[in-house]
Structure formats: C-alpha cells, structure tokens
C-alpha cells in the first residue's frame, strides 16, 4: 500500500459545522495536516481560517477540487455539503463521521 492510498488528496467539510465538530476536524488534521483551506464563498472565510493558516478562494467547486490536487499535502475545501469526506487519488471519497453530524 503506497502513501497515495493512505493520505487523502483533499478533504471536503460542510460549512455549517458546530464548534464540537470543528474541534473534531482539527484533531483529524493533527494526524494528517492540511496545507490550505479553499473556499468558493467569502462567507466561509471564518471557518476556513480556523482550519488552516493559508486560505484560497476560487470561483467554483470544480475549481476548488482542481486546486486542492495541486498541493503537496491534503487541502480542505469548505462546501455546502452536509457530510465530511476524505477524497483519495483513486477517486474514492470516504465519509468521516463526526459526533452530532449535521
């Protein structure tokens, strides 16, 4: 098993996380650090700044997915989705359960 199968290319997180869920996500990022947070909506800036020191904004979600693949470490994308996912190089998303899932 190589590193690409173990370490996600990027994560996608819902924009309306609770404080407890943000703490859980940050705990996961201690294990697998992220290089940047990517947003498509300026309203997500505050959450993005909690998740990563570096924040990038793009116009569309497909642009966010493409940008996330360019970093040497996983990035995190703030989305309108309601679930937290790790996305791997083989294209498989893996849902990560959070306490009190939204």
C-alpha positions in Angstrom: 0.0 0.0 0.0 1.5 3.3 -1.0 1.1 6.8 0.5 -1.5 7.9 -2.1 -3.8 5.1 -0.8 -3.4 6.2 2.8 -3.3 10.0 2.7 -6.2 11.9 1.1 -5.6 14.3 -1.8 -8.1 16.6 0.0 -10.9 16.8 2.4 -14.3 18.4 2.0 -16.1 19.8 5.0 -19.6 21.2 5.5 -19.8 25.0 6.0 -22.1 24.7 9.0 -20.1 22.7 11.4 -20.7 23.1 15.1 -17.9 24.1 17.5 -17.6 20.4 18.6 -17.3 19.3 15.0 -14.7 21.9 14.2 -12.7 20.6 17.2 -13.0 17.0 15.8 -11.9 18.1 12.3 -8.9 19.9 13.8 -8.0 16.8 15.7 -8.0 14.8 12.5 -5.8 17.5 10.9 -3.3 17.0 13.6 -2.8 13.4 12.3 -3.0 14.4 8.6 -2.1 18.1 8.3 -3.7 20.3 5.6 -1.8 22.8 3.5 -4.6 25.2 2.8 -8.3 25.8 3.1 -10.2 26.5 -0.1 -13.5 28.4 -0.3 -15.9 29.4 -3.1 -17.9 31.7 -0.9 -16.5 34.6 1.2 -19.0 33.7 3.9 -16.9 30.6 4.6 -13.7 32.6 5.4 -14.0 32.5 9.2 -14.4 28.7 9.2 -11.5 28.3 6.6 -9.2 30.4 8.8 -9.9 28.1 11.7 -9.0 25.1 9.6 -5.8 26.4 8.0 -3.4 29.3 8.1 -3.5 29.6 4.3 -6.8 30.3 2.7 -7.5 30.4 -1.1 -10.7 31.5 -2.8 -11.8 30.2 -6.2 -15.0 30.8 -8.2 -16.5 27.3 -8.4 -16.4 24.0 -6.6 -14.8 22.2 -9.6 -12.0 24.8 -9.5 -11.6 24.1 -5.7 -11.3 20.4 -6.4 -8.7 21.0 -9.1 -6.7 23.4 -6.9 -6.8 21.0 -4.0 -5.0 18.4 -6.1 -2.0 20.7 -6.7 -0.7 20.9 -3.1 1.9 18.6 -1.7 -0.2 17.9 1.3 -4.0 17.5 1.6 -6.1 20.6 1.4 -9.6 21.2 2.8 -12.5 22.5 0.8 -15.4 24.2 2.6 -18.6 23.1 0.8 -22.4 23.3 1.0 -22.5 19.6 1.5 -23.7 18.2 4.9 -21.0 15.5 5.3 -17.2 15.4 5.9 -15.2 13.4 3.4 -11.7 12.4 2.7 -11.0 12.2 -1.1 -8.3 9.9 -2.3 -6.2 9.8 -5.6 -8.2 6.8 -6.9 -11.3 9.0 -6.9 -12.9 7.3 -3.9 -14.5 9.7 -1.3 -14.6 8.3 2.2 -17.2 9.7 4.6 -15.8 10.6 8.0 -18.4 10.5 10.8 -18.5 13.4 13.2 -20.2 13.5 16.6 -23.6 15.2 16.3 -23.4 15.0 12.5 -25.3 18.0 10.9 
